[in-house]
């Protein structure tokens, strides 16, 4: 399974400067917090359409945002 990266764009944030960076990795949603990936089950709402404040981004875009 390929890892998918997401820019969380709630509260009026943008893909380039998101509220958070997340990923779907090995079947688990994770959010980047305090220099590490931590599981975040609240993002599972994406799968059922209950959460739509996100845009898919590449791994390179995720790394650029994280390293800003």
N, CA, C and O atoms as a DFTB+ gen file, in Angstrom:
272 C
 N C O
     1  1       0.837      -1.178       0.000
     2  2       0.000       0.000       0.000
     3  2       0.886       1.247       0.000
     4  3       1.799       1.371       0.816
     5  1       0.610       2.144      -0.903
     6  2       1.375       3.380      -1.014
     7  2       0.938       4.380       0.058
     8  3      -0.252       4.496       0.351
     9  1       1.874       5.086       0.631
    10  2       1.568       6.102       1.637
    11  2       0.983       7.325       0.952
    12  3       1.531       7.814      -0.036
    13  1      -0.142       7.823       1.484
    14  2      -0.775       9.034       0.978
    15  2      -0.544      10.152       1.985
    16  3      -0.694       9.956       3.191
    17  1      -0.177      11.323       1.480
    18  2       0.066      12.482       2.338
    19  2      -1.045      13.499       2.150
    20  3      -1.560      13.680       1.046
    21  1      -1.413      14.170       3.252
    22  2      -2.531      15.098       3.241
    23  2      -2.162      16.405       3.931
    24  3      -1.476      16.414       4.953
    25  1      -2.628      17.497       3.358
    26  2      -2.546      18.794       4.020
    27  2      -3.924      19.045       4.622
    28  3      -4.910      19.134       3.891
    29  1      -4.001      19.160       5.935
    30  2      -5.268      19.413       6.621
    31  2      -5.521      20.921       6.555
    32  3      -4.742      21.721       7.072
    33  1      -6.625      21.287       5.909
    34  2      -6.862      22.705       5.601
    35  2      -8.067      23.277       6.339
    36  3      -8.774      24.128       5.801
    37  1      -8.306      22.822       7.555
    38  2      -9.426      23.391       8.301
    39  2      -9.053      24.759       8.875
    40  3      -7.881      25.130       8.924
    41  1     -10.061      25.487       9.302
    42  2      -9.907      26.821       9.885
    43  2      -9.296      27.815       8.899
    44  3      -8.560      28.719       9.293
    45  1      -9.611      27.638       7.607
    46  2      -9.172      28.612       6.603
    47  2      -7.711      28.527       6.218
    48  3      -7.191      29.453       5.597
    49  1      -7.030      27.444       6.567
    50  2      -5.630      27.303       6.171
    51  2      -5.556      26.781       4.736
    52  3      -6.575      26.405       4.156
    53  1      -4.371      26.760       4.174
    54  2      -4.193      26.387       2.775
    55  2      -3.296      25.158       2.642
    56  3      -2.655      24.717       3.596
    57  1      -3.278      24.633       1.441
    58  2      -2.417      23.490       1.128
    59  2      -0.948      23.839       1.362
    60  3      -0.173      22.998       1.818
    61  1      -0.568      25.074       1.051
    62  2       0.822      25.501       1.196
    63  2       1.200      25.800       2.650
    64  3       2.364      25.674       3.030
    65  1       0.226      26.189       3.449
    66  2       0.444      26.470       4.874
    67  2      -0.715      25.850       5.661
    68  3      -1.576      26.570       6.165
    69  1      -0.738      24.523       5.767
    70  2      -1.886      23.836       6.357
    71  2      -1.932      23.883       7.875
    72  3      -0.956      24.223       8.543
    73  1      -3.097      23.532       8.394
    74  2      -3.282      23.382       9.838
    75  2      -2.399      22.252      10.356
    76  3      -1.839      22.342      11.448
    77  1      -2.280      21.182       9.560
    78  2      -1.469      20.025       9.934
    79  2      -1.124      19.227       8.685
    80  3      -1.744      19.386       7.633
    81  1      -0.125      18.368       8.824
    82  2       0.235      17.412       7.774
    83  2      -0.073      16.026       8.313
    84  3       0.278      15.689       9.444
    85  1      -0.732      15.230       7.485
    86  2      -1.105      13.883       7.898
    87  2      -0.747      12.903       6.790
    88  3      -0.401      13.291       5.675
    89  1      -0.840      11.628       7.129
    90  2      -0.611      10.610       6.114
    91  2      -1.428       9.372       6.448
    92  3      -1.790       9.135       7.600
    93  1      -1.705       8.595       5.417
    94  2      -2.293       7.273       5.570
    95  2      -1.168       6.307       5.249
    96  3      -0.760       6.173       4.095
    97  1      -0.671       5.637       6.275
    98  2       0.525       4.803       6.170
    99  2       0.231       3.430       6.755
   100  3      -0.088       3.307       7.937
   101  1       0.339       2.402       5.925
   102  2       0.099       1.023       6.349
   103  2      -1.265       0.873       7.017
   104  3      -1.400       0.160       8.012
   105  1      -2.280       1.551       6.463
   106  2      -3.646       1.429       6.965
   107  2      -3.989       2.291       8.158
   108  3      -5.115       2.234       8.652
   109  1      -3.044       3.093       8.637
   110  2      -3.278       3.960       9.797
   111  2      -3.130       5.423       9.416
   112  3      -2.217       5.790       8.676
   113  1      -4.035       6.263       9.924
   114  2      -3.876       7.699       9.759
   115  2      -2.931       8.213      10.833
   116  3      -3.052       7.862      12.006
   117  1      -1.995       9.041      10.418
   118  2      -1.024       9.642      11.339
   119  2      -0.917      11.135      11.048
   120  3      -1.064      11.580       9.909
   121  1      -0.659      11.888      12.103
   122  2      -0.457      13.332      11.988
   123  2       0.962      13.634      12.457
   124  3       1.454      13.009      13.397
   125  1       1.617      14.585      11.807
   126  2       2.980      14.943      12.196
   127  2       2.912      15.943      13.345
   128  3       2.412      17.058      13.189
   129  1       3.427      15.522      14.507
   130  2       3.369      16.335      15.720
   131  2       4.702      16.207      16.448
   132  3       5.204      15.102      16.653
   133  1       5.267      17.338      16.834
   134  2       6.504      17.330      17.633
   135  2       7.597      16.461      17.009
   136  3       8.211      15.637      17.688
   137  1       7.829      16.653      15.721
   138  2       8.913      15.983      14.996
   139  2       8.759      14.473      14.855
   140  3       9.748      13.759      14.692
   141  1       7.520      13.983      14.918
   142  2       7.304      12.550      14.699
   143  2       5.869      12.312      14.230
   144  3       4.991      13.158      14.403
   145  1       5.657      11.148      13.638
   146  2       4.321      10.741      13.195
   147  2       3.616      10.033      14.342
   148  3       4.156       9.089      14.920
   149  1       2.382      10.496      14.679
   150  2       1.591       9.872      15.734
   151  2       0.231       9.475      15.170
   152  3      -0.344      10.192      14.352
   153  1      -0.271       8.340      15.609
   154  2      -1.565       7.859      15.135
   155  2      -2.665       8.854      15.502
   156  3      -2.670       9.404      16.603
   157  1      -3.591       9.081      14.578
   158  2      -4.707      10.003      14.801
   159  2      -5.969       9.378      14.212
   160  3      -6.254       9.545      13.026
   161  1      -6.720       8.662      15.039
   162  2      -7.897       7.960      14.541
   163  2      -9.014       8.917      14.120
   164  3      -9.920       8.516      13.389
   165  1      -8.964      10.171      14.567
   166  2     -10.005      11.123      14.174
   167  2     -10.000      11.359      12.667
   168  3     -11.023      11.750      12.105
   169  1      -8.873      11.129      12.006
   170  2      -8.795      11.344      10.565
   171  2      -9.470      10.229       9.764
   172  3      -9.631      10.356       8.550
   173  1      -9.861       9.153      10.419
   174  2     -10.551       8.062       9.728
   175  2     -11.887       8.523       9.158
   176  3     -12.435       7.866       8.273
   177  1     -12.416       9.630       9.645
   178  2     -13.653      10.182       9.101
   179  2     -13.510      10.557       7.631
   180  3     -14.512      10.709       6.933
   181  1     -12.289      10.705       7.159
   182  2     -12.040      10.963       5.746
   183  2     -12.607       9.822       4.906
   184  3     -13.159      10.058       3.831
   185  1     -12.476       8.608       5.383
   186  2     -12.890       7.430       4.620
   187  2     -14.392       7.360       4.387
   188  3     -14.835       6.774       3.398
   189  1     -15.183       7.948       5.281
   190  2     -16.636       7.905       5.129
   191  2     -17.218       9.251       4.705
   192  3     -18.435       9.436       4.712
   193  1     -16.353      10.181       4.339
   194  2     -16.818      11.476       3.850
   195  2     -17.246      12.467       4.914
   196  3     -17.821      13.506       4.591
   197  1     -16.978      12.168       6.170
   198  2     -17.353      13.056       7.271
   199  2     -16.336      14.179       7.488
   200  3     -16.630      15.161       8.169
   201  1     -15.165      14.036       6.922
   202  2     -14.107      15.048       7.059
   203  2     -13.587      15.346       5.660
   204  3     -13.097      14.456       4.966
   205  1     -13.699      16.611       5.251
   206  2     -13.292      16.950       3.885
   207  2     -12.336      18.137       3.808
   208  3     -12.040      18.626       2.717
   209  1     -11.857      18.597       4.947
   210  2     -10.949      19.753       4.968
   211  2      -9.504      19.299       4.788
   212  3      -8.679      19.437       5.691
   213  1      -9.213      18.759       3.613
   214  2      -7.859      18.307       3.322
   215  2      -7.630      18.309       1.823
   216  3      -8.574      18.310       1.034
   217  1      -6.353      18.311       1.441
   218  2      -5.947      18.153       0.049
   219  2      -4.798      17.156       0.018
   220  3      -3.920      17.178       0.881
   221  1      -4.811      16.285      -0.983
   222  2      -3.698      15.356      -1.128
   223  2      -2.458      16.115      -1.568
   224  3      -2.540      17.025      -2.393
   225  1      -1.316      15.742      -1.021
   226  2      -0.044      16.342      -1.393
   227  2       0.970      15.222      -1.601
   228  3       0.749      14.083      -1.189
   229  1       2.066      15.555      -2.234
   230  2       3.124      14.567      -2.450
   231  2       3.996      14.451      -1.197
   232  3       3.936      15.292      -0.300
   233  1       4.801      13.400      -1.157
   234  2       5.744      13.243      -0.051
   235  2       6.720      14.408      -0.020
   236  3       7.094      14.876       1.055
   237  1       7.128      14.871      -1.169
   238  2       8.047      16.015      -1.237
   239  2       7.406      17.276      -0.669
   240  3       8.054      18.026       0.061
   241  1       6.119      17.518      -1.002
   242  2       5.421      18.685      -0.445
   243  2       5.279      18.548       1.063
   244  3       5.459      19.523       1.793
   245  1       4.959      17.347       1.537
   246  2       4.839      17.122       2.982
   247  2       6.152      17.416       3.684
   248  3       6.165      18.080       4.720
   249  1       7.246      16.934       3.137
   250  2       8.559      17.180       3.752
   251  2       8.915      18.654       3.744
   252  3       9.497      19.152       4.707
   253  1       8.578      19.357       2.681
   254  2       8.858      20.793       2.622
   255  2       8.090      21.534       3.713
   256  3       8.650      22.389       4.399
   257  1       6.817      21.208       3.872
   258  2       5.985      21.856       4.901
   259  2       6.526      21.539       6.299
   260  3       6.678      22.433       7.132
   261  1       6.810      20.275       6.542
   262  2       7.309      19.841       7.852
   263  2       8.623      20.522       8.211
   264  3       8.855      20.858       9.373
   265  1       9.468      20.724       7.230
   266  2      10.809      21.280       7.487
   267  2      10.872      22.799       7.436
   268  3      11.961      23.369       7.492
   269  1       9.739      23.458       7.333
   270  2       9.742      24.934       7.298
   271  2      10.080      25.507       8.642
   272  3      10.129      26.727       8.798
